[in-house]
Amino acid sequence: MDQLLKKVKAALADRAEWQIYDAYDPTPFDKRPDWFLTVGISGTEMQSPFLSGEFLYYPFTASVQVILLAPPDTDVRTLYDSYCREVFSGMLSAGFALQHIRIGSPEELRQFRRIAVKGTFGMDGVFQMHREEAHLV
């Protein structure tokens, strides 16, 4: 799943002008910029693998949560426009088949002195692994 997270973060970094943090990054909020994204995988499901030549393929479904955090006085329209323009385009360019997108209404996170928009992206893809022969002794 680390590969999935790296690919999503790279796609977002190409489109968004904000810093991107893992969902569980320990960096204190007061040390982060005014606007930033957090990205985390909130669920995965793997299907049965299949072989092709020298590779083993694992189809998967994943839910990726992307949260945009901004100063609490940010206009809601500006927040939504920024999320749609930069996060949507980044997620669409990540190379996965997006099955659904759910965006919540902005919520104030008083403990972090931020307003946030949370989105969950359901995506399908296939992991490719080099097939290694196992030998019984």
VMD Tcl script that builds the backbone (N, CA, C; Angstrom):
set m [mol new atoms 411]
animate dup $m
set s [atomselect $m all]
$s set {name element resname resid chain x y z} {
  {N N MET 1 A 0.809 -1.194 0.000}
  {CA C MET 1 A 0.000 0.000 0.000}
  {C C MET 1 A 0.857 1.263 0.000}
  {N N ASP 2 A 2.105 1.094 0.407}
  {CA C ASP 2 A 3.013 2.235 0.387}
  {C C ASP 2 A 3.181 2.765 -1.040}
  {N N GLN 3 A 3.225 1.864 -2.029}
  {CA C GLN 3 A 3.339 2.276 -3.431}
  {C C GLN 3 A 2.132 3.099 -3.850}
  {N N LEU 4 A 0.956 2.667 -3.427}
  {CA C LEU 4 A -0.278 3.382 -3.750}
  {C C LEU 4 A -0.250 4.789 -3.178}
  {N N LEU 5 A 0.117 4.909 -1.919}
  {CA C LEU 5 A 0.171 6.210 -1.264}
  {C C LEU 5 A 1.201 7.121 -1.927}
  {N N LYS 6 A 2.362 6.577 -2.283}
  {CA C LYS 6 A 3.393 7.379 -2.959}
  {C C LYS 6 A 2.895 7.890 -4.307}
  {N N LYS 7 A 2.192 7.028 -5.052}
  {CA C LYS 7 A 1.698 7.422 -6.370}
  {C C LYS 7 A 0.633 8.511 -6.256}
  {N N VAL 8 A -0.257 8.385 -5.284}
  {CA C VAL 8 A -1.297 9.395 -5.072}
  {C C VAL 8 A -0.661 10.720 -4.656}
  {N N LYS 9 A 0.280 10.683 -3.715}
  {CA C LYS 9 A 0.926 11.908 -3.263}
  {C C LYS 9 A 1.706 12.583 -4.392}
  {N N ALA 10 A 2.351 11.795 -5.246}
  {CA C ALA 10 A 3.085 12.371 -6.376}
  {C C ALA 10 A 2.135 13.046 -7.360}
  {N N ALA 11 A 0.992 12.420 -7.632}
  {CA C ALA 11 A 0.011 13.015 -8.544}
  {C C ALA 11 A -0.550 14.309 -7.962}
  {N N LEU 12 A -0.818 14.325 -6.665}
  {CA C LEU 12 A -1.318 15.545 -6.025}
  {C C LEU 12 A -0.251 16.632 -6.020}
  {N N ALA 13 A 1.004 16.262 -5.792}
  {CA C ALA 13 A 2.091 17.247 -5.756}
  {C C ALA 13 A 2.267 17.926 -7.116}
  {N N ASP 14 A 1.968 17.205 -8.202}
  {CA C ASP 14 A 2.070 17.793 -9.541}
  {C C ASP 14 A 0.993 18.844 -9.793}
  {N N ARG 15 A -0.150 18.722 -9.120}
  {CA C ARG 15 A -1.290 19.611 -9.372}
  {C C ARG 15 A -1.531 20.649 -8.285}
  {N N ALA 16 A -1.210 20.305 -7.046}
  {CA C ALA 16 A -1.523 21.188 -5.918}
  {C C ALA 16 A -0.294 21.995 -5.509}
  {N N GLU 17 A -0.546 23.182 -5.025}
  {CA C GLU 17 A 0.553 24.042 -4.590}
  {C C GLU 17 A 0.813 23.944 -3.093}
  {N N TRP 18 A 0.111 23.032 -2.416}
  {CA C TRP 18 A 0.249 22.907 -0.975}
  {C C TRP 18 A 1.178 21.771 -0.599}
  {N N GLN 19 A 1.681 21.838 0.628}
  {CA C GLN 19 A 2.455 20.717 1.160}
  {C C GLN 19 A 1.499 19.569 1.436}
  {N N ILE 20 A 2.026 18.342 1.297}
  {CA C ILE 20 A 1.216 17.141 1.489}
  {C C ILE 20 A 1.826 16.324 2.624}
  {N N TYR 21 A 0.968 15.959 3.585}
  {CA C TYR 21 A 1.394 15.171 4.741}
  {C C TYR 21 A 0.639 13.842 4.756}
  {N N ASP 22 A 1.291 12.809 5.262}
  {CA C ASP 22 A 0.585 11.559 5.510}
  {C C ASP 22 A -0.451 11.813 6.601}
  {N N ALA 23 A -1.517 11.031 6.596}
  {CA C ALA 23 A -2.590 11.218 7.581}
  {C C ALA 23 A -2.077 11.123 9.012}
  {N N TYR 24 A -1.054 10.310 9.232}
  {CA C TYR 24 A -0.550 10.113 10.593}
  {C C TYR 24 A 0.804 10.772 10.818}
  {N N ASP 25 A 1.106 11.797 10.056}
  {CA C ASP 25 A 2.369 12.519 10.208}
  {C C ASP 25 A 2.372 13.229 11.564}
  {N N PRO 26 A 3.439 13.060 12.347}
  {CA C PRO 26 A 3.469 13.659 13.690}
  {C C PRO 26 A 3.826 15.148 13.724}
  {N N THR 27 A 4.075 15.766 12.584}
  {CA C THR 27 A 4.434 17.182 12.571}
  {C C THR 27 A 3.313 17.999 13.223}
  {N N PRO 28 A 3.628 18.792 14.243}
  {CA C PRO 28 A 2.584 19.598 14.903}
  {C C PRO 28 A 1.907 20.558 13.915}
  {N N PHE 29 A 0.623 20.787 14.103}
  {CA C PHE 29 A -0.134 21.645 13.192}
  {C C PHE 29 A 0.388 23.074 13.189}
  {N N ASP 30 A 0.903 23.555 14.315}
  {CA C ASP 30 A 1.417 24.920 14.340}
  {C C ASP 30 A 2.741 25.056 13.586}
  {N N LYS 31 A 3.356 23.951 13.193}
  {CA C LYS 31 A 4.590 23.967 12.397}
  {C C LYS 31 A 4.298 23.804 10.911}
  {N N ARG 32 A 3.031 23.573 10.565}
  {CA C ARG 32 A 2.637 23.388 9.164}
  {C C ARG 32 A 2.199 24.726 8.570}
  {N N PRO 33 A 2.203 24.813 7.231}
  {CA C PRO 33 A 1.745 26.064 6.603}
  {C C PRO 33 A 0.238 26.278 6.828}
  {N N ASP 34 A -0.260 27.455 6.442}
  {CA C ASP 34 A -1.681 27.767 6.621}
  {C C ASP 34 A -2.581 26.805 5.842}
  {N N TRP 35 A -2.210 26.496 4.611}
  {CA C TRP 35 A -2.958 25.569 3.758}
  {C C TRP 35 A -2.104 24.322 3.563}
  {N N PHE 36 A -2.705 23.132 3.707}
  {CA C PHE 36 A -1.986 21.890 3.423}
  {C C PHE 36 A -2.976 20.743 3.231}
  {N N LEU 37 A -2.470 19.660 2.676}
  {CA C LEU 37 A -3.264 18.448 2.450}
  {C C LEU 37 A -2.761 17.326 3.347}
  {N N THR 38 A -3.692 16.466 3.764}
  {CA C THR 38 A -3.307 15.195 4.374}
  {C C THR 38 A -3.897 14.089 3.509}
  {N N VAL 39 A -3.151 13.006 3.369}
  {CA C VAL 39 A -3.556 11.888 2.525}
  {C C VAL 39 A -3.372 10.600 3.309}
  {N N GLY 40 A -4.391 9.750 3.257}
  {CA C GLY 40 A -4.314 8.461 3.936}
  {C C GLY 40 A -5.209 7.435 3.264}
  {N N ILE 41 A -4.863 6.182 3.434}
  {CA C ILE 41 A -5.680 5.090 2.907}
  {C C ILE 41 A -6.611 4.654 4.032}
  {N N SER 42 A -7.917 4.733 3.773}
  {CA C SER 42 A -8.873 4.399 4.820}
  {C C SER 42 A -9.445 2.990 4.670}
  {N N GLY 43 A -9.086 2.294 3.604}
  {CA C GLY 43 A -9.543 0.920 3.430}
  {C C GLY 43 A -9.041 0.330 2.121}
  {N N THR 44 A -8.781 -0.970 2.122}
  {CA C THR 44 A -8.353 -1.662 0.902}
  {C C THR 44 A -8.985 -3.046 0.839}
  {N N GLU 45 A -9.098 -3.534 -0.364}
  {CA C GLU 45 A -9.575 -4.894 -0.582}
  {C C GLU 45 A -8.798 -5.469 -1.761}
  {N N MET 46 A -8.206 -6.628 -1.553}
  {CA C MET 46 A -7.437 -7.296 -2.608}
  {C C MET 46 A -8.253 -8.462 -3.151}
  {N N GLN 47 A -8.186 -8.660 -4.475}
  {CA C GLN 47 A -8.829 -9.802 -5.102}
  {C C GLN 47 A -7.786 -10.884 -5.364}
  {N N SER 48 A -8.245 -12.019 -5.870}
  {CA C SER 48 A -7.340 -13.136 -6.169}
  {C C SER 48 A -6.324 -12.722 -7.225}
  {N N PRO 49 A -5.057 -13.115 -7.022}
  {CA C PRO 49 A -4.019 -12.758 -7.989}
  {C C PRO 49 A -4.127 -13.613 -9.253}
  {N N PHE 50 A -3.516 -13.126 -10.324}
  {CA C PHE 50 A -3.418 -13.914 -11.543}
  {C C PHE 50 A -2.011 -13.763 -12.104}
  {N N LEU 51 A -1.585 -14.774 -12.852}
  {CA C LEU 51 A -0.240 -14.818 -13.429}
  {C C LEU 51 A -0.264 -14.453 -14.896}
  {N N SER 52 A 0.805 -13.851 -15.343}
  {CA C SER 52 A 0.994 -13.586 -16.761}
  {C C SER 52 A 2.499 -13.507 -16.991}
  {N N GLY 53 A 3.036 -14.519 -17.653}
  {CA C GLY 53 A 4.474 -14.548 -17.912}
  {C C GLY 53 A 5.263 -14.554 -16.623}
  {N N GLU 54 A 6.119 -13.556 -16.452}
  {CA C GLU 54 A 6.968 -13.506 -15.266}
  {C C GLU 54 A 6.409 -12.609 -14.165}
  {N N PHE 55 A 5.169 -12.154 -14.324}
  {CA C PHE 55 A 4.596 -11.257 -13.328}
  {C C PHE 55 A 3.361 -11.853 -12.664}
  {N N LEU 56 A 3.154 -11.426 -11.428}
  {CA C LEU 56 A 1.981 -11.768 -10.641}
  {C C LEU 56 A 1.218 -10.455 -10.459}
  {N N TYR 57 A -0.090 -10.466 -10.740}
  {CA C TYR 57 A -0.909 -9.263 -10.665}
  {C C TYR 57 A -1.952 -9.408 -9.558}
  {N N TYR 58 A -2.115 -8.354 -8.750}
  {CA C TYR 58 A -3.083 -8.328 -7.658}
  {C C TYR 58 A -4.069 -7.181 -7.885}
  {N N PRO 59 A -5.288 -7.477 -8.340}
  {CA C PRO 59 A -6.298 -6.415 -8.443}
  {C C PRO 59 A -6.693 -5.935 -7.042}
  {N N PHE 60 A -6.966 -4.647 -6.909}
  {CA C PHE 60 A -7.337 -4.109 -5.609}
  {C C PHE 60 A -8.361 -2.993 -5.751}
  {N N THR 61 A -9.034 -2.725 -4.660}
  {CA C THR 61 A -9.912 -1.577 -4.498}
  {C C THR 61 A -9.435 -0.857 -3.239}
  {N N ALA 62 A -9.341 0.449 -3.306}
  {CA C ALA 62 A -8.872 1.217 -2.146}
  {C C ALA 62 A -9.713 2.474 -1.972}
  {N N SER 63 A -9.841 2.890 -0.720}
  {CA C SER 63 A -10.460 4.178 -0.398}
  {C C SER 63 A -9.350 5.087 0.114}
  {N N VAL 64 A -9.174 6.204 -0.563}
  {CA C VAL 64 A -8.132 7.157 -0.191}
  {C C VAL 64 A -8.811 8.437 0.273}
  {N N GLN 65 A -8.442 8.893 1.458}
  {CA C GLN 65 A -9.023 10.122 1.990}
  {C C GLN 65 A -8.025 11.261 1.820}
  {N N VAL 66 A -8.486 12.343 1.203}
  {CA C VAL 66 A -7.670 13.531 1.000}
  {C C VAL 66 A -8.387 14.694 1.681}
  {N N ILE 67 A -7.687 15.330 2.623}
  {CA C ILE 67 A -8.266 16.428 3.391}
  {C C ILE 67 A -7.476 17.702 3.113}
  {N N LEU 68 A -8.194 18.758 2.774}
  {CA C LEU 68 A -7.592 20.078 2.610}
  {C C LEU 68 A -7.889 20.875 3.873}
  {N N LEU 69 A -6.847 21.375 4.510}
  {CA C LEU 69 A -6.996 22.199 5.711}
  {C C LEU 69 A -6.535 23.617 5.396}
  {N N ALA 70 A -7.307 24.585 5.865}
  {CA C ALA 70 A -7.038 25.995 5.589}
  {C C ALA 70 A -7.355 26.826 6.830}
  {N N PRO 71 A -6.934 28.087 6.856}
  {CA C PRO 71 A -7.259 28.950 7.997}
  {C C PRO 71 A -8.781 29.041 8.184}
  {N N PRO 72 A -9.243 29.189 9.433}
  {CA C PRO 72 A -10.682 29.166 9.706}
  {C C PRO 72 A -11.479 30.302 9.071}
  {N N ASP 73 A -10.817 31.391 8.693}
  {CA C ASP 73 A -11.543 32.509 8.072}
  {C C ASP 73 A -11.627 32.380 6.551}
  {N N THR 74 A -11.235 31.230 5.991}
  {CA C THR 74 A -11.272 31.009 4.544}
  {C C THR 74 A -12.716 30.917 4.066}
  {N N ASP 75 A -13.014 31.620 2.993}
  {CA C ASP 75 A -14.336 31.584 2.374}
  {C C ASP 75 A -14.628 30.159 1.883}
  {N N VAL 76 A -15.833 29.656 2.142}
  {CA C VAL 76 A -16.201 28.285 1.778}
  {C C VAL 76 A -16.105 28.069 0.268}
  {N N ARG 77 A -16.488 29.049 -0.511}
  {CA C ARG 77 A -16.413 28.911 -1.971}
  {C C ARG 77 A -14.956 28.764 -2.428}
  {N N THR 78 A -14.073 29.545 -1.851}
  {CA C THR 78 A -12.646 29.454 -2.168}
  {C C THR 78 A -12.113 28.075 -1.806}
  {N N LEU 79 A -12.534 27.563 -0.661}
  {CA C LEU 79 A -12.109 26.247 -0.197}
  {C C LEU 79 A -12.547 25.153 -1.173}
  {N N TYR 80 A -13.831 25.155 -1.540}
  {CA C TYR 80 A -14.352 24.159 -2.482}
  {C C TYR 80 A -13.707 24.288 -3.860}
  {N N ASP 81 A -13.593 25.512 -4.351}
  {CA C ASP 81 A -12.977 25.726 -5.669}
  {C C ASP 81 A -11.550 25.201 -5.693}
  {N N SER 82 A -10.794 25.475 -4.642}
  {CA C SER 82 A -9.410 25.007 -4.571}
  {C C SER 82 A -9.359 23.486 -4.523}
  {N N TYR 83 A -10.237 22.893 -3.727}
  {CA C TYR 83 A -10.264 21.426 -3.610}
  {C C TYR 83 A -10.594 20.799 -4.958}
  {N N CYS 84 A -11.641 21.294 -5.588}
  {CA C CYS 84 A -12.061 20.712 -6.868}
  {C C CYS 84 A -11.004 20.902 -7.953}
  {N N ARG 85 A -10.433 22.086 -8.021}
  {CA C ARG 85 A -9.450 22.389 -9.071}
  {C C ARG 85 A -8.164 21.576 -8.896}
  {N N GLU 86 A -7.636 21.514 -7.703}
  {CA C GLU 86 A -6.321 20.913 -7.521}
  {C C GLU 86 A -6.363 19.456 -7.059}
  {N N VAL 87 A -7.237 19.135 -6.133}
  {CA C VAL 87 A -7.283 17.756 -5.640}
  {C C VAL 87 A -7.928 16.836 -6.680}
  {N N PHE 88 A -9.062 17.251 -7.251}
  {CA C PHE 88 A -9.714 16.412 -8.270}
  {C C PHE 88 A -8.780 16.126 -9.434}
  {N N SER 89 A -8.160 17.175 -9.956}
  {CA C SER 89 A -7.284 16.968 -11.114}
  {C C SER 89 A -6.100 16.082 -10.752}
  {N N GLY 90 A -5.570 16.228 -9.542}
  {CA C GLY 90 A -4.475 15.366 -9.104}
  {C C GLY 90 A -4.900 13.918 -8.983}
  {N N MET 91 A -6.057 13.683 -8.381}
  {CA C MET 91 A -6.539 12.309 -8.212}
  {C C MET 91 A -6.881 11.671 -9.556}
  {N N LEU 92 A -7.434 12.443 -10.477}
  {CA C LEU 92 A -7.758 11.909 -11.804}
  {C C LEU 92 A -6.502 11.562 -12.594}
  {N N SER 93 A -5.396 12.236 -12.301}
  {CA C SER 93 A -4.150 11.977 -13.023}
  {C C SER 93 A -3.299 10.881 -12.374}
  {N N ALA 94 A -3.761 10.305 -11.263}
  {CA C ALA 94 A -2.961 9.314 -10.525}
  {C C ALA 94 A -2.857 7.971 -11.240}
  {N N GLY 95 A -3.697 7.729 -12.240}
  {CA C GLY 95 A -3.583 6.501 -13.021}
  {C C GLY 95 A -4.440 5.347 -12.538}
  {N N PHE 96 A -5.392 5.619 -11.659}
  {CA C PHE 96 A -6.294 4.585 -11.164}
  {C C PHE 96 A -7.692 4.852 -11.706}
  {N N ALA 97 A -8.517 3.816 -11.758}
  {CA C ALA 97 A -9.911 3.981 -12.155}
  {C C ALA 97 A -10.697 4.441 -10.930}
  {N N LEU 98 A -11.177 5.683 -10.963}
  {CA C LEU 98 A -11.959 6.195 -9.837}
  {C C LEU 98 A -13.387 5.687 -9.967}
  {N N GLN 99 A -13.870 5.007 -8.948}
  {CA C GLN 99 A -15.214 4.450 -8.962}
  {C C GLN 99 A -16.233 5.372 -8.309}
  {N N HIS 100 A -15.813 6.106 -7.310}
  {CA C HIS 100 A -16.701 7.075 -6.677}
  {C C HIS 100 A -15.871 8.151 -5.981}
  {N N ILE 101 A -16.511 9.293 -5.802}
  {CA C ILE 101 A -15.895 10.422 -5.108}
  {C C ILE 101 A -16.944 10.972 -4.148}
  {N N ARG 102 A -16.587 11.094 -2.897}
  {CA C ARG 102 A -17.481 11.667 -1.889}
  {C C ARG 102 A -16.777 12.846 -1.219}
  {N N ILE 103 A -17.423 13.996 -1.266}
  {CA C ILE 103 A -16.872 15.195 -0.647}
  {C C ILE 103 A -17.843 15.654 0.431}
  {N N GLY 104 A -17.330 15.878 1.628}
  {CA C GLY 104 A -18.169 16.356 2.722}
  {C C GLY 104 A -18.239 17.868 2.743}
  {N N SER 105 A -19.118 18.385 3.567}
  {CA C SER 105 A -19.208 19.834 3.724}
  {C C SER 105 A -18.050 20.296 4.621}
  {N N PRO 106 A -17.638 21.544 4.475}
  {CA C PRO 106 A -16.540 22.045 5.299}
  {C C PRO 106 A -16.883 21.951 6.779}
  {N N GLU 107 A -15.889 21.620 7.563}
  {CA C GLU 107 A -16.082 21.573 9.009}
  {C C GLU 107 A -14.933 22.294 9.689}
  {N N GLU 108 A -15.261 22.941 10.778}
  {CA C GLU 108 A -14.240 23.658 11.530}
  {C C GLU 108 A -13.590 22.708 12.524}
  {N N LEU 109 A -12.273 22.659 12.500}
  {CA C LEU 109 A -11.507 21.848 13.439}
  {C C LEU 109 A -10.868 22.810 14.445}
  {N N ARG 110 A -11.610 23.135 15.471}
  {CA C ARG 110 A -11.182 24.156 16.433}
  {C C ARG 110 A -9.856 23.819 17.098}
  {N N GLN 111 A -9.638 22.524 17.426}
  {CA C GLN 111 A -8.402 22.154 18.125}
  {C C GLN 111 A -7.158 22.423 17.276}
  {N N PHE 112 A -7.337 22.472 15.936}
  {CA C PHE 112 A -6.203 22.730 15.040}
  {C C PHE 112 A -6.262 24.136 14.436}
  {N N ARG 113 A -7.308 24.888 14.790}
  {CA C ARG 113 A -7.522 26.231 14.244}
  {C C ARG 113 A -7.506 26.211 12.715}
  {N N ARG 114 A -8.290 25.285 12.148}
  {CA C ARG 114 A -8.383 25.129 10.694}
  {C C ARG 114 A -9.824 24.807 10.303}
  {N N ILE 115 A -10.131 25.057 9.031}
  {CA C ILE 115 A -11.362 24.578 8.423}
  {C C ILE 115 A -10.935 23.500 7.434}
  {N N ALA 116 A -11.738 22.463 7.289}
  {CA C ALA 116 A -11.317 21.323 6.465}
  {C C ALA 116 A -12.414 20.870 5.511}
  {N N VAL 117 A -11.996 20.404 4.361}
  {CA C VAL 117 A -12.875 19.700 3.422}
  {C C VAL 117 A -12.274 18.310 3.254}
  {N N LYS 118 A -13.110 17.295 3.508}
  {CA C LYS 118 A -12.655 15.903 3.409}
  {C C LYS 118 A -13.292 15.256 2.201}
  {N N GLY 119 A -12.472 14.546 1.453}
  {CA C GLY 119 A -12.961 13.789 0.310}
  {C C GLY 119 A -12.455 12.361 0.361}
  {N N THR 120 A -13.306 11.425 -0.046}
  {CA C THR 120 A -12.906 10.025 -0.128}
  {C C THR 120 A -13.025 9.591 -1.577}
  {N N PHE 121 A -11.949 9.018 -2.084}
  {CA C PHE 121 A -11.873 8.582 -3.470}
  {C C PHE 121 A -11.776 7.064 -3.500}
  {N N GLY 122 A -12.784 6.408 -4.078}
  {CA C GLY 122 A -12.753 4.953 -4.242}
  {C C GLY 122 A -12.120 4.635 -5.579}
  {N N MET 123 A -11.070 3.836 -5.568}
  {CA C MET 123 A -10.333 3.575 -6.805}
  {C C MET 123 A -9.993 2.107 -6.959}
  {N N ASP 124 A -9.860 1.698 -8.205}
  {CA C ASP 124 A -9.454 0.344 -8.553}
  {C C ASP 124 A -8.117 0.406 -9.266}
  {N N GLY 125 A -7.341 -0.650 -9.110}
  {CA C GLY 125 A -6.061 -0.736 -9.802}
  {C C GLY 125 A -5.516 -2.143 -9.706}
  {N N VAL 126 A -4.299 -2.316 -10.189}
  {CA C VAL 126 A -3.642 -3.627 -10.183}
  {C C VAL 126 A -2.185 -3.421 -9.775}
  {N N PHE 127 A -1.770 -4.158 -8.749}
  {CA C PHE 127 A -0.364 -4.181 -8.371}
  {C C PHE 127 A 0.336 -5.244 -9.200}
  {N N GLN 128 A 1.534 -4.951 -9.652}
  {CA C GLN 128 A 2.328 -5.904 -10.427}
  {C C GLN 128 A 3.570 -6.265 -9.625}
  {N N MET 129 A 3.798 -7.566 -9.474}
  {CA C MET 129 A 4.986 -8.033 -8.755}
  {C C MET 129 A 5.728 -9.029 -9.625}
  {N N HIS 130 A 7.048 -8.982 -9.556}
  {CA C HIS 130 A 7.854 -9.945 -10.295}
  {C C HIS 130 A 7.666 -11.312 -9.661}
  {N N ARG 131 A 7.384 -12.299 -10.479}
  {CA C ARG 131 A 7.132 -13.655 -9.988}
  {C C ARG 131 A 8.450 -14.345 -9.665}
  {N N GLU 132 A 8.534 -14.898 -8.474}
  {CA C GLU 132 A 9.725 -15.636 -8.062}
  {C C GLU 132 A 9.342 -17.108 -7.900}
  {N N GLU 133 A 10.177 -17.961 -8.405}
  {CA C GLU 133 A 9.918 -19.392 -8.303}
  {C C GLU 133 A 10.271 -19.874 -6.898}
  {N N ALA 134 A 9.410 -20.652 -6.318}
  {CA C ALA 134 A 9.678 -21.235 -4.997}
  {C C ALA 134 A 10.166 -22.658 -5.192}
  {N N HIS 135 A 11.186 -23.003 -4.483}
  {CA C HIS 135 A 11.749 -24.349 -4.582}
  {C C HIS 135 A 11.586 -25.074 -3.246}
  {N N LEU 136 A 11.043 -26.268 -3.292}
  {CA C LEU 136 A 10.941 -27.097 -2.087}
  {C C LEU 136 A 12.209 -27.928 -1.967}
  {N N VAL 137 A 12.712 -28.043 -0.774}
  {CA C VAL 137 A 13.913 -28.812 -0.533}
  {C C VAL 137 A 13.570 -30.070 0.244}
}
mol reanalyze $m
mol bondsrecalc $m
mol representation Tube
mol addrep $m
